[in-house]
Amino acid sequence: MERKGLDELEVNDIIKAGLCIDNAKEFHKILKETIGAAKGSDPRELWQRLVAKRVLKPCYPHGLHQLVYYSVYAHWDSTNNGPPLYWFPSLDQSKHTNLGRIMEVHGPRLLGTSYKDPISSFNLFQKFTVQHPEAYWSILLKELPVVFREPPRCILDTTDKSKRGGTWLPGSVLNIAECCLQPSRHPRKDDDSLAVIWRDEGCDSKLHCMTLKELRERVMVVANAVDATFSKGDAIAIDMPMTVHAIIIYFAIILAGCVVVSIADSFAAKEIATRLHVSNAKGIFTQDFILRGGSKFPLYSRVVEAAPHKAIVLPVSGEDVCIKLREQDQSLGDFLASVKHLPRPNHYSPVYNPIDFPTNILFSSGTTGNKIAYQVFSVCHTLAFCCLISFLLGHWSESGEPKAIQWTQLSPIRAANDGWAYVDLQVGDVFCYPTNLGWVAGPIVLYEAFLSGATFALYHGSPLGGGFGKFVQDAGVTILGTIPSMVKAWKSTNCMEGLNWTKIRSFVTAGEASHVDNGLWLSSRAYYKPIIEVCGGTELASSYLQGTLLQPQAFGALSTASMATGVVILNDNGVPYPDDQPCVGEVGLFPLIMGASDRLLNADHDKIYFKGMPMFKGMQLRRHGDIIKRTAGGYFIVQGRADDTMNLGGIKTSSVEIERACNNVDQNIVESIAISAAPEDGGPELLVMFAVLKEGYSSKPEDLQKKFTRAIQTNLNPLFKVNHVRIVPEIPRTSSNKLLRRVLRDQMKKELSVRSRI
């Protein structure tokens, strides 16, 4: 049935959306008045008016927000107009953003008379930075508190042609951790500035705070102990939740001239051991347990099984660890006691290194190995599925290590640019982004916060419940980071009801493709503040596509390529589409990316990121592996990875597109995943849907198959059909929540092979 336009809504529609009759009548009256004032305007103008008047309040049922938003854009032509827009920058506010401010100062000099203002000249400025990246980074280095012990000879040296990405800031020497911890004039950071604010799960009435001076002195105590125990350049792992203690340890390792090895606290022992081995880690910081929802889960025992040389163990609560340690291991208290004899244990002279010295070893997504297999075993419907998942996960884990990516001191500078330029982190902001140092988001958000002068907000517990939401409210968070699956959980459980998030001025989301309706729910919690979508990678130390506060934003879409980052979308022949043409294809990146990886510890960097990529304007493009759709209007929508592309009856589409078309086809479905698989003996690719049902609910695969097919043919392509549906207890994922479609695809190929033999 065709959706009603806003002017066609009746009071009864509003009542059905969740308002009582009196409130519905009043709301309907306000709608009519707003529509009347915007007579003749397009839907974007009407939506702007509704948001400006705060007609839609955060406390209203989500059904009402859905009704109004989708009614406003009921007749919108996305094919010709691009995605519907929900947030629009104002000229005055744009000039007070970090990026807008430097455009106002430098735009006339760099662009001449072509420069008008930060909004209308944004695309021109971005293209200029791609052509002249050294100009952009020279400006940015003056905006961040990056202090060199020895200054660089230049910004970029491209004379060594063997270095595809160029040589950035050659000759410079610094310690990037010191830059995060010292006071600065610009941005304004004082010793008594609030550096960190946090709360422990279950203690909803108490907030803990730490000033910049207190943080620095705590870091220096640990750095002294690291210096006394390890050698300069040693790799030292961190495997623990993202707590204030983890931050102190992270900066201390780098301050002491050592290298952090990032390991997610969700990994099984086998995966921890792989990362310790690949990085040649000399020690590891960890916790005895992880506390979630009042329950303790062992961590130290998993680390011990991975057999590290030495472990320094923190207690999950209190002062002492409550388990017996190996002979070579120490509690954090005993580790720090080794430097109590120093005259000033809270003072440490940083170890200064060249700009290309490694600071962090991060890993591309590996499987969660036994952890996933165990979870699948525990709830699987069939023995065959259990055995297959176990085999595939074990085989995949054994057949190849996760890529070990070295961050240098350049990488944190690039990471900080994301927060400064696009998220617009400023002094006075309170920035909260629940993540883990084992994932690339962990180090990125640390540098974003501490190199911008913002306060970093931490919740020591699960971010999926109301306790986290209350912390966001009580801490006065102004910028909140999320991942789409987290937002989905908040929305489905209604756990944030009654909380006041109106201090938030923007959201950030990364990690996976966003769904429009989840974005609508999130933005509405703060009177439709913008959600800055981010798409990047570990090896880039940042994003290459994102939203900004200088462009209108659309739910689930990205509005621009990063500053000083060239991006093209390739057709099937490896030829870039014209920049202004709507298209879908694999993305290619210009190789000159400051802070991006140029080495791997355990793989051929050139082979993985450059071999087989086409030449463009005299340079070989860098591979990233994403499939990107560029819409009318120049917006970008992530379609999945290159290996998620399907060829259904000669028509190319992506898993993400199929999944979006199948959203909400059955109320019993928690999650649906699309893959395509071709029989081993040849033939066309078959479309297969995997569905996870709500606990205690059941559906027949054949019924879901009809519903999925109908949704895909209605919303995507009438020629597509679902060939098989598999109901599974859980979708296999990596520790960083990325889907393991390969596992599902291999499962179906094996099943189809068995069928063909029968």
N, C-alpha and C positions, 0 to 999 in steps of 0.2 A: 504494500500500500504506500502511495506517495506521501511523504512527510509534509505536514502543514507548514506554511510560511508563518512568520511571527504575527503578521496582521490577521491571520486566520485563527489564532488561538482563542479559545473560549475559557470562561471561568472554570468550567468542568475539567478542562485539560490541566489546569493549574492545580486543582484539587487532587486529581489523579497523580500528579507529580509530587504530592506530599504536603501541601499547605492546607490548613483548615479553611473553612468557607469564608470567614471574615477576612483573613489574611490574603486569601486567593482573590477576593474582590478588589482589595486595595492594590495588590500586585498587578492585577489586570488593568486597573485604572492607570497606574504608573507606566505600564507598557504602552498603552494607547497614547498617552501624552508624549512619550519618547518617540514613538513611531510618527506621531503628528509633527513633532519638531524636526524630524529628519526626513520629511516627505521628499521623495525624489532622490534621496541619497542611496548609494550602493550599500550592500550588507556590511562592508567594513566600517563605513561611517556610522551606521546604526549600532553595531557592536561597540565601537569606541564610545558612543554616547551612553550606552547602558553601563559600561565599565566605569566611565568617568563619574556617573551619578551614583555609583555603588548600589545599583538596583539589586544585584545578586550578592547576597551576604554569605559569608563562609558558613554560617549556621544553618542555612537553608538545605533541604535534602538535595542530594546529588541529582536525583531525578529531575528537579526543577532546573538546575544548571544545565543538564543535558537537554531538556525540553527547549530552553531559550536559545542555547548556542546552536543546536542543530536546526532549529526553526529559522533563525537568522540566516543561516547558510543553506537553507533547504533547496534553493534553486541555483546554487553556486556552480559554475562550470570550472571544475578544477583542471580539466585538460587544457583549456585555453587561458585560464587566469592564474593557475598555480594553486597551491593549497590555501584553504581559508586562513586568514590572519586573526590573531586574538590579542596581540600586544603591539603597540606603536610607540616609538620614541618621540619625545618632545624636543624641539630645538634647544630650549633653555637647558633642560636636563642633560642633553647630549654634550653640551660644552663643559659640563662639570664631571664627566666621566674621565678616567685616565686617558683613554685613547682619544676622546674628543678634545681634551685639553692640549695634547701634543699636536693634534692636527691643526688646531687654531693657531698654535705658536709656529709650527714648521710648515704647514700646508702652503701658505703663500710663497714661501721660499722654494719649496720643492716642486710645487705644481704650477707656480706662476698664477696668471689670471684665471686659469681653469678652476682654481680652488674657490669654493663658495662657502660651505659650512660642513660640519662633521657628518651630517646625514646625507646630503645630496652629493658630497664628494667622496663618500666612503669607498665605493668601488674603484674609483680612480686612484685613491691613495693606496689601496691594497695592491693594485696592479703595479704601481710605482715601486712598492717595497719588494715585489717579486723580481723586478728588473734591477733594483738597487738594494739588495738585502743589507749590504754594509751600512747604508744610510739609516735604515730602520734600527739596526742593532746598536749603532753608535748613540742614537737617541735613547734607546731603552736602557743602556748601561748607565746613563746619567739619572735615570728614574729609579733604579734599584740600588740598594745599599751594597753593591759589589765593590769591595776594596781590594785592589791589587797590591801585593808586596812588590812585584815588578810589573810595570804596565806592559800591555801588548805593543808589538811593533806596528801593527795595523789591525783592522777588524777582520779582513778576509784576504788570504793569499791563495791564488789559484794557479801558481806557477808549476806546482808539482802535479802533473796530469795523472799520476798513478792514484792520487787521492780524489776519487770522484766527488766527494762532498766538500772538497777544499780544506784548507787549514785555517781554523778560526782562532782569533786572538793569539797568534804565534808569539812565543817568548814570554807570555805572562805567567806569573806565579802568584798563588793565593791559597787560602784555605776556605772553601765555600761554607763550611759549618761556622767558622768564625763570623762570616758576613751575616749569618742568621741570628747571631747571639749578641752582637755588639750594638750599642746605641748608635743612632744615625740622625743626621739633620734632615735628610730627604730619602725616603719618607721619614717623618718625625717619630723616632723611637727613643724613649728615655729609659733609664734603669728601672724606674717605678711604673713603666707601662705594663699593662696587664698582658702577659704572654699566653697563658693557658688558663682555661676554666674547665672544670670537670666535675662529674658526679658518679658515684658508685651505684650500680643497680641495686634497687631496694631501699635506697636512702633518699627518698623523694623530697626531703625538706632541706638538704644540705648541699651547698655548692662549695667546691674547693678552688682556690685561685693561686696563681704563681706569677710573680713579676718577672720581667726580663732579667733582672739581676739575679734573682733567686734561681731561675732556670739556668743561667750561665754558670753560676757557681756549682750547682748540682752536676751539670755536664762536666765541669772541670775536675771534680772529685773522681768521677768515673773515668775520665780521660787519663788522669794520673795512674789509676789502677790498671787500665789497659796498657799504658806505656810501660809499667813495671812488669807486666805479665807476658806481653806479646812483643813482637818485633815490628818495626815500621814496614808497612806494606802488607802485613798479614791480612788474610781474609777471615772475618769473624762473623758468624751467622747470628741472626735474630729470628727466633721462632716463638712468638708470643702474641697475645692480642694487642691492639693499638691502644696503649695506655700512656699516661704521662711518663711512666718509667721507661717504656719502649722508646719514646721520643728522646729522652735524656740519653739512653744508651746509643741510639742511632747517631746523634750528633757527636757523642763522645768518641765513638770509633773513628769517625771521619776527622775530628779535631786532632786525634792522636796519630794521624797519618796512616790509618789502616783502612780496610775496605769492608763495607757491609755486605753480607750475603743475605738476601731477602728470602725468607721461607714462610709460607702461610701456615697459620696454626691449625688448619684443618687437615693437613697432609698426614697420610699414614707413614709408618716408619720407613718403608721402602722408598717412598718419594723424598723423605727428608735425607735418607742416606745417599740417594742419587745426587742431590744438590750439594751436599757436603763434599762428596767425592769430586764432582765436576769443578767446584770452586776451590778445592784444596783448602777448605776451611780449617783453621787451627783451633777454633773453639766456637762455642755457641752460647748465647744468652737465651734462657727460656724460663718458664714458670712451672711450678709443681702441678698445678691444676688450672683448668679454665672454668670460670663460674658463669653459668647461664641459667636464668630463671630459678635461682636458689639451689641448683644442682651443680655438683663438681664433676668435671670430666678430666681424665688424666692427660697430661701433656708430657711431663718429664719422662714417664715410662716409655712413650713413643720415641722420644729423643734418644734415650739410652739404647733402645733397640736399634737405632740407626748408627750407633757406635761412634759418636764424635770423640775427638782427642780430649776435649775438656768442656765441661758445661758449667756455666754460672747460673744458679737457679734462684729465681725470685719467688716469694710466697704469694699465692693468689690473694691472701688477706693476712693481716697481722704483720709481725716482725720476723717470724721464723718459718722456714719451710717445715712441713709436717710429714716428711717422708725421709727415708734413709738414702743418702747419696753415695754414689760410687767414690772410691778412694781419691780419684783424680779430680773430682768435681767439688765445687764450693757453693755455698749460699752467697747471695749478693752481699750480705753483711760481712762475711768473712773475707770476701774478695776486696771490699772497700777498706777493711781493717788494715790491709797491707800498706796503706799510704797514710795512716793516722800519724805516723812519726814525722811526716813532712811539716816544715814550719807553716806552710800555707797550702794545705791539701785542696782547697777550693780555688787555687790559682794554677793555671797551666798555660805554657807558651805553645801556641798552635804549631803544628808541623806544616810548613808551606811546601807546596808541590807545583809542578808545571800544570798548566790548564788541562792537558790531556791525561793527567794521572787519574786512575780509576778511583771512584768513590763508592760504587755500589754494583753488585752483581745481581741482576734480576733474571727471571726465567720466563720464557714464553709458556703458554698454558700447557701443562702436562695433565695426565689423568689423575684422579684421586684414587686410582688403583684399587687396593683392597677395600677402601672405605666405600666406594661406590658399589663394588661387587657385593660387599656385605649387606649394604642397604637393599640392594636388589634381591639378594638371596632371602632376606628376612620377610619380604612381602610379595614375592613373585607368585603368579598364578600357576605357572607350569614349570616343571623340572627342566624341560628343554630350553626354555627362555633363560632360566638361571644358569645352566651350563654354558649356553652360548655367550651371555654377557660376561661370565667369568673368563671364558677363553679369550674373547676379544679384548677385554681390558688388560688381561695379563699379557697377551701377545703384543698389544700396542705399546704397553709400557716397556716391554723388554726390547722391542725392535728399534727404539730410538729414544735418545735422551731429549728432554726439553732444551731448547736453545738457551745458552747462557750468554746474556747480553750485558756488556760492561758499560755502565754510565761513567763518563769522565766528569770533570768539574764544569764542563760546558753544559751538560745535561740539566743540572738544577736551574741554570739561568734560563734555558728554554722552558722548563717546566713552570718557573715563576712567571714567565711572560703570559702563560694561559690565564693565570689568576689575575694578573695586573691588567691585561689588555681586554679580555673578553668577559671574564666574570666581574671585573672592575673592583677587585679587592682594594680597600683603602684603609688608612689609619682610622680606628674607631669601629670598624666592622668586627662582628663576631662570626667566625666561619666554622661551620660544623659539617664534616663529611665522614660518616661512618665507613671505615674501610680497614685495611690491614697492611702492614709493611711488607708482607709477602706478595702483594699485588702491586702493580705499577702505580695505581691510584694513591697508595700510601705515601711513598716518597714525593710524588707530585704535589699532593695537598700540603705536605709539610713545607716545601719550598714556596709554594704559593702564599701560604700564611705568613711565614717568618721573613720572607724577602719583600713583603708588601706592608708590613707593620700592623697587620690585623691580629686579633686575638683568636687563638685556635681553641675550639670547644670540643671536648671529648666526653663520651658516655661510656663508662666502663661496664658494659653489659650488652644485651641484645638490642638492636635498633628496631626490632619488629613489633614492639608493644607500646602501650600507652606511657610507660615509664620514660622511654626515649622522647616521646612527643612532649611530655611535661618538662623534660630537661631543655628541649629546644625553646619552649615558652619561657621558662624561668631564667635561662642563661641569656635571654635577649638575642638569640641568634638572628643575624641579619641576612646571611647567605647560607643556604642549606643545600648540601650535596646529597644526591640519591643515586640509586640504580633503578631502572624500571620495574624489576621484580619486587623490590622493596616497596615502591609506591603501590603496586598491585596488591601486596599484602595489607598495607595500611587501609586501602580502599575497601577490600573485601571483608576485613574484620571490623571496620568502623572504630578502630581503637583510638583514633585521634579526635573523636567527637568531644565537643565542649572545650577544647584547648584553643588558646589564642596565639595564632602564628602571624599576626598582622605586623610585627616588627620586621618580618622577612621582606627584603627588597628584591631578592632574586633567588632562583633555584638553579642548581646545576645537575645535569644527569648524564651519565656515561655508562659504558660497559656493554650495552645491547640496544637493539632498536626499540624505540619508545612507541607505545600505543596512544592514539589520539585521546581516547576517553580517560585513560589514566592521567595523561597530562592535564586534561580539563579538570579532573578532580583535584590534582595537586595545586595547580595555579589558583584555583578558586579558594583554597585555604587562606590565601593572603590577598584577597580582592584582585585576583588576576595579575599577579606579578609575573615577570617573564621567567621562562625556564630556558637556561642556556644549555642547549644540546651540544655534546662533545663527542667527536669521533677521532681516535688516534691509536697509539700503540706503544708498547714497551720500548721498542727499538727507536722510536721517534722522541721519547721522553716527553711527549705532549700530544696535542691534537694536530690534525691537518685540516679538519673541517669543524666548524662550530657555529653557534649563534653569537650575536653581539647585542649590546645595548644601543647600537647606532642604526639598527635595521629593524623593520617590523618582523615579528616572529610568528611561526605557525607550529602547531603541536606536532611533535614527531618529526620535525624537519630541521635542517641546519641551513644557515643563511649565507655562509661565506667560507672561502678557504682562509687558512691562517695567514697572518702577516708574514711577508717574506717567504711564503711557501707556494711554489707553483704546482697546480693540480690540473690534470687533464683526465678525461674519460675516454677510454679506447673502444673502438668498434671491434668486430670480430676479426678484422685483419690487422689489428694493432695500430690503427690510425686514429689520432685524436679527433673527436667531434669538435665542430666549431664551438667556441665558448658560450655563445648565446642560444645554442640549439638544445631543446629538450631531448633527452636520450637516456639509455641505460647501458652500462658497460663496466669493465674492470677499471679501477682507478690507476693512474700512473703519476708518480711524484717527480718533480724536478730534483736532481741530486743534491743541489746546494741547500742543505737543511742544517742550520746551526744546532749542534747538540745531539743530532741523530747518531745512531751507532755506526761505527766503521770497522768493528771487529766482533768476533764471537769466540768464546773460549773453546767451544767444542764442535764447530762447524765452519764451513767455508762461507764467509760473509758475502763475498762477491757472487757466488753461485746462487745463494738463497735470495738475495735482494736485487741482483742486476742481470744475471744470465738469462737470455731469452727475451728481455724487455726491448722494445723498439727504441730507435733513435728519434729525437725530436729537437729541432733547432740546434743540431750539432752536439747534443748531449744524450747520453743513454739514461732513460727514465728509470726510476727506482720502483721496485715492486712493493706493494703493500698487501694486496690480496682481497680488498673489499670490492663488492659490486655496488655501484652507486647509481641512483636515478637522479637526473637533473630535470626539474620540472619547468614548466612555463613560469616566468618570473625569477628564475635563477636559484631556486631552493634545491637542497640536496636531501634525499631520503636514502638511508642505508638499506640495501636489499639483501644483505648477508655477505658471506664470504664467496670467493670465486668458486670454491668447491660446493657451494650450496645452490648453484645455478642448475635449473632443470630445463630439459628440452622435451616438452610434451607435444607430440604430434607435429614437430617441426617449429613449435613456437617456444621461444625462450622466456622463462619466468624464474622467480626465485622462491625459496622456501618461505621467506618473510612475507612476500605478497600473498601466497596461498594462505598462510596462517592468519593474516589480517582479514582476508575475505571470510575465514571460518570462525572468527571471533563471535562468541555468544550464540552459536547454533543450538546448543543444548545446555540447559541450566545445571545439569549434573557434571559437566566437564570443568575441571580445574585448569587444564592446559592441553593444547593440541599442537603437535609438531608434524611438519610435512617433510617428506624426503621422496626422492625418486630413485628407482633401482631398475636396472635392465637385467633380464635373465642372462646367465653365463653363456648360453648358446646363441645369444643375439636377440634382436627384436627391439621394439620401441621401449623407451623408459616408461615405467609404470608409477603412478602417483599413489603413495602410501601415507596414510595419516596414523599417527600414534596419539592416543588419547589417555589422559590421566583423569580418573573420575573422583568426585568428592567421596570422602570416607563414608562407607555405609550405603552408597548409591550404586545402582547398576543400570547398564544400558546394553542393548544388543548391537554388536558390530555392524550388522546389516542395516539397522535403523540409522546409526550414525553415518554410515556410508552414503545413504540417500540424502541425509541432511547436509553433509559436507559437500556433496556433488551439487546440490541445489544452490548452496551459498556461493560456491566457486563460479558456477555458470551464471548466476545472477549478478555477482559483484565483480567478476574478473574476466572470464571468457567462456562463452557458451559451448566451446569445443572441448573444454577440460572435463575430466571425470575422475573420481576417486576409484582406484582399482581395489584397494585393500584397506581395511581399518584394523588396527591392533590396539586393544585396550591393555595398558601396562600400568604397573603401580607407581612408576617413577621414571622421569626422563634423565638419562645419564648426563652429568655435567662435569666440567673441570672445577677446581677449587675456587676459581674466580667467576663461577656461574655461567661460563660459556657452554653452549650446547655441544654435545659430542654427537653430531649428526652422523659422523663416520661410523660410530658404533651401531647406530640404528640402520644405516645403509648397508653395512656389512652383514647385519643380521638378516635383512630381507633378501639380499643376494644369495645368502646361504640357503634360506628357506625356498626361494624360487628355484635354486639349483636342485634341491631335494625333490621338489614337485616335478621338475622336468624329467628327472630320472625315473620317478614313479610312473 
